[in-house]
Amino acid sequence: MSAGGLVLVFPLLIAAMQAQSFDVASVKPSPKTAGKDYNNRIAIGGATFSGRNVTLKRLVVEAYAVAPPQVFGGPKWLDENEYDVEAKADRPAAKEQLRLMLRTLLAARFHLAVHRETRELKVYAMVAGKSGPKIQPVKDGEGTAAPLGSRHFHGDFEQLANLISVQLSIAIPDDPTRPGVASGPPVPVFDKTGLPGIYDFDIDMKPEPGADPLALWQRVLQEQLGLKLESRRTPVEGIVVDGAERVPMEN
């Protein structure tokens, strides 16, 4: 390549890197731990990304648009330590572009190193029931974000699938005065409804002591939403965490 060619290429490379980076960003450990029942609060859209009491694993999930069970490997703290993240681009961008910016941010602040790998996993596919869904998406601006610990849901079906994935790992205790605890890693749940849009509804869930979480969610999905879960075993591409720093680089 000629010197003139280099002069043209380097500005293009710099521009490409800048296009995938947030204009300003703050990443720091959360001052107070919220715990697994209430952490991982994320908002992404427009020109901003915000995370409150969010784990690095949850950030990887968002950055690479995968479900939590599709993140393999990494240190134990990956799903324990909580961080607060605020980032803003210089102009509004599509969610896919914001996710690319988040990848750049994680690599810079946590020295996150990952690679893709396909593994055969047992999964659940969330699909429409025989009679179709019983709910309709809301119009722009309608509905409200779910308060912490509530049974209210606001989001798309991909987010609902991720919620169910985590919920299926939490055993319902025999003693109703004691909280349920995770009995294992989340089982991947994928949205295969093909239905776009944002939904806003209350989940009427009355768990009985010692009940099976899968049976409970199947009943809720079928009776209230017109959806169901189908068990499948399929190759799933995931993200393998090769390395990361526990303390993020200074802002």
N, C-alpha and C positions, 0 to 999 in steps of 0.2 A: 504494500500500500504506500502511496506517495505521501509526502509531508502534507500536501494540500488535503488529501483524503483524511489524514489524522485530525487535521484542524476541524473538518466537518463532523467527524464521528464523535469526538469527545464531548462537544456541547450536546449532541443528541443523547449520549449515555447519561450525562448529568441531568438533563431534562427528564429522562425516563425515570431515574432514581427519585427526583424531586416529586414527580407525579404520583409516586407510590409512597410518599411520606406525609405525615401530618405536619401542618405548619407549626403548631405548638402542641406540647404534650407533657403531662405530669403523671408519673408512675411512682407510687410509694406504698409501703406497707400500711394496711388499715390500722388506725389508732385503736380500734376496739374490735375484737373478734365477734362475728355474728353467729357462727356455727353453721353446720350443714343444712339445717332446716330453713335458714333465712338468708344464706349468702348467695353469691353469684347473680346479683342484680345488674342487668345490662340494658343499655339503650343505644341503638345505633341507627343513624339516619340523618339526612340533610348533609351537614358538614361536620357532624360531631360523633364522637364515640364516648360513652360514659359507662364506667363499671364501679359498683360499690360493693365492698367485701367480696370481691371476685377472686377465685383461685386461678393459678396459671393454667391449670387444665381446662377450666371454663373459657379462658381467653384463647387457648388453642382451638377449642371446639368452635368458637365464633370465627376466629381468623381463617380456619380451613373449611368451615361450613360442614362439619361432621357431627355425629352424635357422640356423647361422652364415651360410650363403649368402643368407639372407633379410635380412641387415643390409647396407644399401647406404650408400655415401658415408662421410663422416667423415674425419678426419685419419689419416695413416699410423700414428701411435702408438696408435691405437685398438686394434690387434691386436698391440701390442708391449709397451707398458708394463704392468707387473704390480703388483697391489695385494692387500692383505690386508683382508678385510671380516669383521667380526663384528657381528651385529645380533640383537636379541631383542625380541619383542613382549611385552606385559604378560600375555598368555594364549595358549594354543595356538590356531592358526588353520589353515584349509585352505590348501593350497599356492597356490591361486588368490589368496587374500587376502594371503599372504606376498609373492607376486609384485607385487601392487599396492603394497604397502609398499616393495618394492625400487625400483619406479619412482619413488616419492616421494623415496626416499633418493638415487637417482642424480641426480635433478633438483636436489636441495638441495646435494649435495656436489660434483658435477661440473658443475653448471649444464647438464646434458644436455638438449638440445632435439631432438625427433624428430617425424616425421609418417609416416603410413602411405601406401604407394604400391603399386600392383599392376603387375608386370612379367611378361612372358612369358619363362619360363626352361626350359632342359632340366633335367629332374629324373629321379631314380630312385625308384620306389615299391618298398618292401620288402613283399612279399606272401608268403602261405603257398604252398608247392609243391603239386603235384597230390595228394600223399599226406598233406598236412597237416604241421604242425610235429612235430619229433622230440624236443622238450624240453617240460617242464612247469614252470609257475611254482613257486617255493618257498613254503613257509609262512612266516608272520610270524616274524622272528627267525632264520631259517635263512640260511646262506650268509655270505660275508664280502666286505667291500669290496675292490676290486682293488688290490694294491700297485702302486706306481709302476713303469711299464715292463714290467709283466707281461702275459701273454696270457690272464689270467683276467678274466672279465666278470661284473659284478654290477649289475643295474639293470633298467629296463623296456625295451621294444622301441623307444620313442622315443629313449632314450639310446643304444641300439645303433645306430639309424639315424644319429644325430649323429656317433657314433664313425666309422662307415663313411664318412660324408660327408667327414670330414677325411682319413681314410686313403687315399681314392681320389685325393687330390691329391699324395700322397707317392710319388715314383718309386722303384722298387726298383733299387738300384745294381748295376752289373755286377761291382763289386769288393765282396765281402761284408764286408771289413774297414772299409768306409767307410759311414757312415749315409746313409740316403736323405734327400732334401730335397724340399720341396714344389715341384711343377712348375707350380702354378697355384692359383687359388682353389678352395675345396671345391665339389664338385657337390652340390646339394641332394639329400638322401636322406630320404624321408618314410616313416614307419611306417604302412602301410596293411593291416596284418595284422588289425586289429580285436581283437587279443588283449591283455587286461589282465594285470596282475600283475608281480612281480619275478622275474627269472631269474638263475641262478647257474651258470656253466659255464666250462670252459677252452676256449680257441680253439686248436686244433691247426693251426698255420699254418707251413708250410715254404716260404717264398718262394725261387724260383730266381732267379739273377742276371739282371737285365734283364727279369723277368717283368712282365706287365700286371697292375697292382693290381686292376682290375675283374674280370679273369678269375679271379684268385686268390680274391677275395672271393665271387664267384659259386660257385666250387667249395666253399669253406668253408660257405657258407650252405646250399647244396643237400645236400651230403653229411653235414654234422654237425648242422644245425639244422632241415632241412626247409623252408627259406625260399628266396626268390630275389629278384633285382632286375629290375624292368621299366623300360625307358627310356620316358619320356614327355616331351612338351613342352606346358606348361600355364601359364595365368596364375597367378602366385603373389603373394600379398600379402606385402609386406615392410616393414621399418622403415628409413626414411631418417634418418641422423644429420645434423641441420642444424648442430649446434655442440656443443662440450664443452670443459671446462677440463682441462688435463693434470694439474694439481696439485689434488687434492681439498681442499675447505674443511676447516678444522681441526675436530677432534671436539668 
